[in-house]
Amino acid sequence: MPEGFALRGLAIGPTGPALDLDVPAGSAIALVGPGGSGKSRFLRVLAGLEAPARGAVSAPGTAYAGLGSLDRRAKPQGLIRHGHGGEGARAAKTLAAAHLYDVRDRTIAELSPSQIALCELIVPLLSPEAVLLIDGQLDRLDPWALESVLDILSARKKFGGSFVVATNRPDIVEGCDFVIGIKAQEIRFSGSVHDLLRRGPKQTIEVATENTPSIRSLVDPLEVQVEEIPGGLALHAAEGQELAAKLLAQGYGDVRFILTRRPSLEEAIRSLF
């Protein structure tokens, strides 16, 4: 059974907080942040290819998928052999799952960006190492290729394998157990997706009325913050507007309905930076 890994006082830059994190086997971590923020460096530190500015990584073994790491003269079929995928039926199955079987004899230089990203993933996906480190390739995949790769990663997780992926796609982040936000070589956030949503933008209230001027005279400007609490929502009104918020919540006057909108995961990710 694969082991988990741990980060102890880890920092990749000279400033900013250090990260302490215990990652159980079978976990997925999303690294989010602007381009050039340090996501690739963070992965190289986890892979043991670079030294951290502070702290240490304790991992049983890693397989690293680096961007631009392939010889452009290489071919997908050769990568399968290099990744110990075997010959014959197993090699064909791996190439088919990665949507590369039809281009197995072409060089990397002849492939599309999505196909190149798949090729960069082949060897790590075939690796027996417990932790896979994926440097942005998932964001470059075509939808059908992404679905296949996520299925492969999900199967690895069921057997205790873990992966860390640099991504800014909310749909990928949503499926991860932990999120780490990085900007300017500093760790700005660490927690679950739920934690990220809780610290993101506040929920908003939308009020629909038949007679806009009358309701506006009551509440303009309305300053209400909405917070999710167990079993419902809490409305926090600005000073002097407590009554207006209460009347709105009760459907005062010509209010037809009141909608609350939760911030999306994309909005929560953007709010980190």
RAFENFEN-V108079 format. One record per residue. N is the residue number from 1. PHI is phi in whole degrees, -180 to 180 (999 if undefined). PSI is psi in radians with two decimals (999 if undefined). Layout:
# RAFENFEN-V108079
n=N phi=PHI psi=PSI
n=N phi=PHI psi=PSI
This chain:
# RAFENFEN-V108079
n=1 phi=999 psi=2.21
n=2 phi=-60 psi=2.68
n=3 phi=-96 psi=2.81
n=4 phi=-80 psi=-3.01
n=5 phi=-141 psi=2.91
n=6 phi=-137 psi=2.54
n=7 phi=-116 psi=2.20
n=8 phi=-120 psi=1.90
n=9 phi=58 psi=0.62
n=10 phi=-81 psi=2.30
n=11 phi=-143 psi=2.42
n=12 phi=-100 psi=-0.18
n=13 phi=-124 psi=2.96
n=14 phi=-72 psi=-0.31
n=15 phi=-124 psi=3.02
n=16 phi=93 psi=2.93
n=17 phi=-71 psi=2.73
n=18 phi=-96 psi=2.71
n=19 phi=-112 psi=2.20
n=20 phi=-114 psi=2.11
n=21 phi=-151 psi=2.25
n=22 phi=-103 psi=2.11
n=23 phi=-110 psi=1.95
n=24 phi=-67 psi=2.73
n=25 phi=-59 psi=2.54
n=26 phi=79 psi=0.51
n=27 phi=-111 psi=2.74
n=28 phi=-124 psi=2.30
n=29 phi=-120 psi=2.31
n=30 phi=-103 psi=2.26
n=31 phi=-99 psi=2.11
n=32 phi=-120 psi=2.66
n=33 phi=160 psi=2.81
n=34 phi=-63 psi=2.86
n=35 phi=-59 psi=2.36
n=36 phi=79 psi=0.18
n=37 phi=-78 psi=-0.39
n=38 phi=124 psi=0.14
n=39 phi=-63 psi=-0.79
n=40 phi=-65 psi=-0.71
n=41 phi=-63 psi=-0.73
n=42 phi=-58 psi=-0.77
n=43 phi=-66 psi=-0.70
n=44 phi=-66 psi=-0.59
n=45 phi=-65 psi=-0.76
n=46 phi=-62 psi=-0.61
n=47 phi=-78 psi=-0.15
n=48 phi=80 psi=0.25
n=49 phi=-87 psi=-0.35
n=50 phi=-137 psi=2.68
n=51 phi=-88 psi=2.46
n=52 phi=-72 psi=2.80
n=53 phi=-68 psi=-0.62
n=54 phi=-148 psi=2.74
n=55 phi=83 psi=-2.94
n=56 phi=-151 psi=2.78
n=57 phi=-117 psi=2.31
n=58 phi=-118 psi=1.80
n=59 phi=-134 psi=2.49
n=60 phi=-70 psi=-0.43
n=61 phi=165 psi=2.42
n=62 phi=-129 psi=2.66
n=63 phi=-124 psi=2.18
n=64 phi=-112 psi=2.20
n=65 phi=-102 psi=1.72
n=66 phi=-90 psi=2.53
n=67 phi=-69 psi=2.40
n=68 phi=65 psi=0.46
n=69 phi=-90 psi=-0.07
n=70 phi=-99 psi=2.55
n=71 phi=-68 psi=2.18
n=72 phi=-69 psi=-0.13
n=73 phi=-91 psi=-0.14
n=74 phi=-70 psi=2.82
n=75 phi=-126 psi=2.61
n=76 phi=-54 psi=-0.70
n=77 phi=-60 psi=-0.69
n=78 phi=-68 psi=-0.57
n=79 phi=-66 psi=-0.63
n=80 phi=-60 psi=-0.79
n=81 phi=-64 psi=-0.74
n=82 phi=-64 psi=-0.57
n=83 phi=-87 psi=0.24
n=84 phi=61 psi=0.60
n=85 phi=-80 psi=-0.17
n=86 phi=86 psi=3.13
n=87 phi=-105 psi=3.12
n=88 phi=61 psi=-2.26
n=89 phi=-63 psi=-0.69
n=90 phi=-67 psi=-0.73
n=91 phi=-64 psi=-0.77
n=92 phi=-63 psi=-0.70
n=93 phi=-65 psi=-0.73
n=94 phi=-65 psi=-0.77
n=95 phi=-65 psi=-0.70
n=96 phi=-65 psi=-0.74
n=97 phi=-63 psi=-0.56
n=98 phi=-91 psi=0.13
n=99 phi=58 psi=0.66
n=100 phi=-122 psi=0.03
n=101 phi=-62 psi=-0.73
n=102 phi=-71 psi=-0.29
n=103 phi=-118 psi=0.39
n=104 phi=-62 psi=-0.46
n=105 phi=-102 psi=0.11
n=106 phi=-87 psi=2.75
n=107 phi=-82 psi=2.80
n=108 phi=-57 psi=-0.63
n=109 phi=-63 psi=-0.40
n=110 phi=-91 psi=-0.08
n=111 phi=-93 psi=2.85
n=112 phi=-78 psi=2.88
n=113 phi=-56 psi=-0.71
n=114 phi=-65 psi=-0.73
n=115 phi=-67 psi=-0.65
n=116 phi=-64 psi=-0.75
n=117 phi=-60 psi=-0.69
n=118 phi=-62 psi=-0.74
n=119 phi=-63 psi=-0.67
n=120 phi=-66 psi=-0.38
n=121 phi=-90 psi=-0.33
n=122 phi=-57 psi=-0.97
n=123 phi=-62 psi=-0.81
n=124 phi=-60 psi=-0.67
n=125 phi=-66 psi=-0.51
n=126 phi=-87 psi=-0.17
n=127 phi=-70 psi=2.52
n=128 phi=-82 psi=-0.04
n=129 phi=-62 psi=2.65
n=130 phi=-74 psi=-0.49
n=131 phi=-124 psi=2.16
n=132 phi=-100 psi=2.36
n=133 phi=-117 psi=2.01
n=134 phi=-117 psi=2.04
n=135 phi=-98 psi=1.11
n=136 phi=92 psi=-0.07
n=137 phi=-63 psi=-0.60
n=138 phi=-61 psi=-0.59
n=139 phi=-70 psi=-0.28
n=140 phi=-98 psi=-0.09
n=141 phi=-80 psi=2.55
n=142 phi=-64 psi=2.71
n=143 phi=-54 psi=-0.75
n=144 phi=-70 psi=-0.59
n=145 phi=-71 psi=-0.68
n=146 phi=-61 psi=-0.75
n=147 phi=-60 psi=-0.74
n=148 phi=-66 psi=-0.76
n=149 phi=-67 psi=-0.70
n=150 phi=-64 psi=-0.60
n=151 phi=-64 psi=-0.73
n=152 phi=-65 psi=-0.76
n=153 phi=-65 psi=-0.68
n=154 phi=-63 psi=-0.70
n=155 phi=-65 psi=-0.69
n=156 phi=-64 psi=-0.69
n=157 phi=-61 psi=-0.66
n=158 phi=-62 psi=-0.45
n=159 phi=-101 psi=0.28
n=160 phi=94 psi=0.00
n=161 phi=-73 psi=2.59
n=162 phi=-120 psi=2.79
n=163 phi=-146 psi=2.61
n=164 phi=-121 psi=2.15
n=165 phi=-126 psi=2.27
n=166 phi=-82 psi=2.06
n=167 phi=-157 psi=2.64
n=168 phi=-121 psi=0.32
n=169 phi=-89 psi=2.05
n=170 phi=-57 psi=-0.61
n=171 phi=-67 psi=-0.55
n=172 phi=-77 psi=-0.76
n=173 phi=-58 psi=-0.70
n=174 phi=-59 psi=-0.55
n=175 phi=-86 psi=0.08
n=176 phi=-99 psi=2.74
n=177 phi=-85 psi=-0.55
n=178 phi=-132 psi=2.66
n=179 phi=-128 psi=2.32
n=180 phi=-122 psi=2.14
n=181 phi=-100 psi=2.28
n=182 phi=-128 psi=2.38
n=183 phi=-148 psi=2.36
n=184 phi=52 psi=0.75
n=185 phi=66 psi=0.29
n=186 phi=-120 psi=2.50
n=187 phi=-83 psi=2.00
n=188 phi=-98 psi=-0.32
n=189 phi=-157 psi=2.54
n=190 phi=-150 psi=2.20
n=191 phi=169 psi=-2.96
n=192 phi=-84 psi=2.98
n=193 phi=-61 psi=-0.69
n=194 phi=-62 psi=-0.74
n=195 phi=-60 psi=-0.71
n=196 phi=-64 psi=-0.75
n=197 phi=-66 psi=-0.63
n=198 phi=-68 psi=-0.57
n=199 phi=-94 psi=-0.01
n=200 phi=-78 psi=-2.85
n=201 phi=-58 psi=2.60
n=202 phi=-70 psi=2.75
n=203 phi=-69 psi=2.68
n=204 phi=-114 psi=2.72
n=205 phi=-113 psi=2.30
n=206 phi=-115 psi=2.21
n=207 phi=-114 psi=2.21
n=208 phi=-107 psi=2.26
n=209 phi=-132 psi=2.78
n=210 phi=-82 psi=-0.60
n=211 phi=-126 psi=1.53
n=212 phi=-56 psi=-0.78
n=213 phi=-58 psi=-0.66
n=214 phi=-69 psi=-0.71
n=215 phi=-73 psi=-0.57
n=216 phi=-67 psi=-0.63
n=217 phi=-64 psi=-0.44
n=218 phi=-81 psi=-0.69
n=219 phi=-119 psi=-0.09
n=220 phi=-80 psi=2.15
n=221 phi=-87 psi=2.38
n=222 phi=-92 psi=2.16
n=223 phi=-122 psi=1.69
n=224 phi=-130 psi=2.28
n=225 phi=-103 psi=2.47
n=226 phi=-113 psi=2.25
n=227 phi=-126 psi=2.33
n=228 phi=-78 psi=2.27
n=229 phi=-128 psi=2.85
n=230 phi=-55 psi=2.11
n=231 phi=88 psi=0.03
n=232 phi=168 psi=-2.66
n=233 phi=-125 psi=2.58
n=234 phi=-113 psi=2.27
n=235 phi=-103 psi=2.16
n=236 phi=-112 psi=1.92
n=237 phi=-92 psi=2.62
n=238 phi=-69 psi=2.82
n=239 phi=-58 psi=2.30
n=240 phi=88 psi=-0.09
n=241 phi=-118 psi=0.26
n=242 phi=-60 psi=-0.77
n=243 phi=-66 psi=-0.72
n=244 phi=-61 psi=-0.76
n=245 phi=-64 psi=-0.69
n=246 phi=-65 psi=-0.77
n=247 phi=-64 psi=-0.68
n=248 phi=-62 psi=-0.83
n=249 phi=-60 psi=-0.49
n=250 phi=-91 psi=0.04
n=251 phi=77 psi=0.72
n=252 phi=-60 psi=2.53
n=253 phi=59 psi=-2.21
n=254 phi=-96 psi=0.38
n=255 phi=-67 psi=2.16
n=256 phi=-85 psi=-0.80
n=257 phi=-163 psi=2.81
n=258 phi=-126 psi=2.22
n=259 phi=-113 psi=2.45
n=260 phi=-111 psi=2.41
n=261 phi=-122 psi=2.13
n=262 phi=-77 psi=2.54
n=263 phi=-66 psi=2.55
n=264 phi=-78 psi=2.88
n=265 phi=-64 psi=-0.63
n=266 phi=-61 psi=-0.74
n=267 phi=-65 psi=-0.66
n=268 phi=-66 psi=-0.69
n=269 phi=-65 psi=-0.79
n=270 phi=-63 psi=-0.57
n=271 phi=-67 psi=-0.31
n=272 phi=-70 psi=-0.40
n=273 phi=-125 psi=999
